[in-house]
């Protein structure tokens, strides 16, 4: 059962033209969080 849900979710995520309402939802944004880029001018920079 868990595998079926995973497959369905991946199908929805990989077909934005078929499921535009999901791809424009707040839930979809949770699957694409912003990516932090480490730059020297950032206050929390580490190397």
DSSP file (Angstrom, degrees, kcal/mol; ACC not computed):
  #  RESIDUE AA STRUCTURE BP1 BP2  ACC     N-H-->O    O-->H-N    N-H-->O    O-->H-N    TCO  KAPPA ALPHA  PHI   PSI    X-CA   Y-CA   Z-CA
    1    1 A X     >        0   0    0      0, 0.0     4,-1.9     0, 0.0     5,-0.2   0.000 360.0 360.0 360.0 -44.0    0.0    0.0    0.0
    2    2 A X  H  >  +     0   0    0      1,-0.2     4,-2.1     2,-0.2     5,-0.1   0.892 360.0  52.3 -62.1 -39.9    2.8    2.4    0.9
    3    3 A X  H  > S+     0   0    0      1,-0.2     4,-2.5     2,-0.2    -1,-0.2   0.876 106.5  53.6 -64.3 -38.1    4.5    1.8   -2.4
    4    4 A X  H  > S+     0   0    0      2,-0.2     4,-2.5     1,-0.2    -1,-0.2   0.912 108.7  48.7 -63.3 -42.9    1.3    2.6   -4.3
    5    5 A X  H  X S+     0   0    0     -4,-1.9     4,-2.6     2,-0.2    -1,-0.2   0.916 111.1  50.4 -63.5 -42.4    0.9    5.9   -2.6
    6    6 A X  H  X S+     0   0    0     -4,-2.1     4,-2.3     1,-0.2    -2,-0.2   0.913 111.4  48.4 -60.5 -43.9    4.5    6.7   -3.3
    7    7 A X  H  X S+     0   0    0     -4,-2.5     4,-2.1     2,-0.2    -2,-0.2   0.892 111.6  49.2 -64.6 -40.7    4.1    5.8   -7.0
    8    8 A X  H  X S+     0   0    0     -4,-2.5     4,-2.3     2,-0.2    -2,-0.2   0.924 111.1  49.9 -64.4 -44.4    0.9    7.9   -7.3
    9    9 A X  H  X S+     0   0    0     -4,-2.6     4,-2.5     1,-0.2    -2,-0.2   0.912 111.4  48.4 -62.2 -42.9    2.6   10.9   -5.7
   10   10 A X  H  X S+     0   0    0     -4,-2.3     4,-2.1     2,-0.2    -1,-0.2   0.876 109.0  54.1 -64.7 -37.2    5.5   10.7   -8.1
   11   11 A X  H  < S+     0   0    0     -4,-2.1     4,-0.4     2,-0.2    -2,-0.2   0.928 111.0  45.4 -62.3 -44.4    3.2   10.4  -11.0
   12   12 A X  H >< S+     0   0    0     -4,-2.3     3,-1.0     1,-0.2     7,-0.2   0.926 114.2  48.4 -64.1 -44.9    1.4   13.6  -10.0
   13   13 A X  H 3< S+     0   0    0     -4,-2.5     3,-0.3     1,-0.2    -1,-0.2   0.815 112.1  49.1 -66.0 -30.7    4.7   15.4   -9.3
   14   14 A X  T 3< S+     0   0    0     -4,-2.1    -1,-0.2     1,-0.2     2,-0.2   0.413 107.1  57.5 -91.0   1.9    6.2   14.3  -12.7
   15   15 A X    X>  +     0   0    0     -3,-1.0     4,-1.4    -4,-0.4     3,-0.9  -0.562  54.6 160.5-131.1  69.4    3.1   15.4  -14.8
   16   16 A X  T 34 S+     0   0    0     -3,-0.3     7,-0.2     1,-0.2    -1,-0.1   0.796  75.3  58.2 -63.8 -28.4    2.5   19.1  -14.2
   17   17 A X  T 34 S+     0   0    0      1,-0.2     3,-0.4     2,-0.1    -1,-0.2   0.802 109.2  45.0 -71.0 -27.3    0.4   19.4  -17.3
   18   18 A X  T <4 S+     0   0    0     -3,-0.9    -1,-0.2     1,-0.2    -2,-0.2   0.745 125.0  31.2 -84.4 -25.8   -2.0   16.8  -16.1
   19   19 A X    >X  +     0   0    0     -4,-1.4     4,-1.8    -7,-0.2     3,-0.5  -0.451  65.5 150.8-132.0  59.3   -2.3   18.2  -12.6
   20   20 A X  H 3> S+     0   0    0     -3,-0.4     4,-1.3     1,-0.2    -1,-0.1   0.829  72.2  60.6 -64.5 -31.3   -1.8   21.9  -12.7
   21   21 A X  H 34 S+     0   0    0      1,-0.2    -1,-0.2     2,-0.2    -2,-0.1   0.871 107.6  45.0 -65.4 -34.7   -4.0   22.5   -9.6
   22   22 A X  H X4 S+     0   0    0     -3,-0.5     3,-1.7     1,-0.2     6,-0.6   0.911 110.1  53.7 -72.6 -41.8   -1.6   20.5   -7.5
   23   23 A X  H 3< S+     0   0    0     -4,-1.8    -1,-0.2     1,-0.3    -2,-0.2   0.699 109.9  48.7 -68.2 -18.6    1.5   22.1   -8.9
   24   24 A X  T 3< S+     0   0    0     -4,-1.3    -1,-0.3    -5,-0.2    -2,-0.2   0.322  95.5 102.9 -98.8   6.6    0.1   25.5   -8.0
   25   25 A X  S <> S-     0   0    0     -3,-1.7     4,-1.1    -5,-0.1    -3,-0.1  -0.410  82.0-118.0 -89.7 164.2   -0.8   24.5   -4.5
   26   26 A X  H  > S+     0   0    0      1,-0.2     4,-0.8     2,-0.2    -1,-0.1   0.815 114.5  60.5 -66.6 -31.0    0.9   25.3   -1.2
   27   27 A X  H >> S+     0   0    0      1,-0.2     3,-0.9     2,-0.2     4,-0.6   0.903  99.8  54.1 -63.7 -41.2    1.4   21.5   -0.7
   28   28 A X  H >4 S+     0   0    0     -6,-0.6     3,-1.2     1,-0.3     4,-0.3   0.855 100.7  61.0 -61.8 -34.6    3.5   21.3   -3.9
   29   29 A X  H >< S+     0   0    0     -4,-1.1     3,-1.2     1,-0.3    -1,-0.3   0.792  93.6  64.4 -64.0 -27.3    5.8   24.1   -2.6
   30   30 A X  H << S+     0   0    0     -3,-0.9     3,-0.4    -4,-0.8    -1,-0.3   0.766  98.7  54.2 -66.3 -24.2    6.7   21.8    0.4
   31   31 A X  T << S+     0   0    0     -3,-1.2    -1,-0.2    -4,-0.6    -2,-0.2   0.513 111.3  46.4 -86.5  -6.1    8.3   19.4   -2.1
   32   32 A X  S <  S+     0   0    0     -3,-1.2    -1,-0.2    -4,-0.3     3,-0.1  -0.546  76.7 179.4-133.6  68.0   10.5   22.1   -3.6
   33   33 A X        -     0   0    0     -3,-0.4    -3,-0.1     1,-0.1     2,-0.0  -0.299  41.3 -88.8 -68.2 156.4   12.0   24.1   -0.7
   34   34 A X        -     0   0    0      1,-0.1     2,-0.5     0, 0.0    -1,-0.1  -0.347  41.8-125.7 -63.6 146.4   14.4   26.9   -1.5
   35   35 A X        -     0   0    0     -3,-0.1     2,-0.4    -2,-0.0    -1,-0.1  -0.831  16.3-134.0 -98.8 127.6   18.0   25.9   -1.9
   36   36 A X        -     0   0    0     -2,-0.5     2,-0.5     2,-0.0     0, 0.0  -0.652  15.3-157.8 -81.1 132.0   20.6   27.7    0.3
   37   37 A X        -     0   0    0     -2,-0.4     2,-0.6     2,-0.0    -2,-0.0  -0.959  14.7-134.5-112.1 122.2   23.7   28.8   -1.6
   38   38 A X        +     0   0    0     -2,-0.5     2,-0.3     3,-0.0     7,-0.0  -0.654  31.6 174.9 -80.6 115.2   26.7   29.4    0.6
   39   39 A X    >   -     0   0    0     -2,-0.6     3,-1.8     1,-0.1     6,-0.1  -0.912  40.1-122.5-121.8 149.5   28.4   32.7   -0.4
   40   40 A X  T 3  S+     0   0    0     -2,-0.3     5,-0.2     1,-0.3    -1,-0.1   0.805 111.0  58.4 -60.5 -30.3   31.4   34.4    1.3
   41   41 A X  T 3  S+     0   0    0      3,-0.1    -1,-0.3    -3,-0.0     2,-0.2   0.563  82.9 104.8 -79.7  -6.3   29.4   37.6    1.8
   42   42 A X  S X  S-     0   0    0     -3,-1.8     3,-1.4     1,-0.1    -4,-0.0  -0.497  75.5-131.6 -71.5 143.2   26.8   35.7    3.9
   43   43 A X  T 3  S+     0   0    0      1,-0.3    -1,-0.1    -2,-0.2    -3,-0.0   0.815 107.6  47.2 -65.6 -30.9   27.0   36.3    7.7
   44   44 A X  T 3  S+     0   0    0     -5,-0.1    -1,-0.3     2,-0.0    -3,-0.1   0.017  84.0 153.1 -98.9  27.4   26.8   32.5    8.4
   45   45 A X    <   +     0   0    0     -3,-1.4     2,-0.3    -5,-0.2    -5,-0.1  -0.273  16.2 175.6 -61.8 138.3   29.4   31.6    5.7
   46   46 A X              0   0    0      1,-0.1    -4,-0.1    -7,-0.0    -2,-0.0  -0.965 360.0 360.0-137.3 156.9   31.4   28.4    6.3
   47   47 A X              0   0    0     -2,-0.3    -1,-0.1    -7,-0.0    -2,-0.0   0.373 360.0 360.0-123.0 360.0   34.0   26.8    4.1
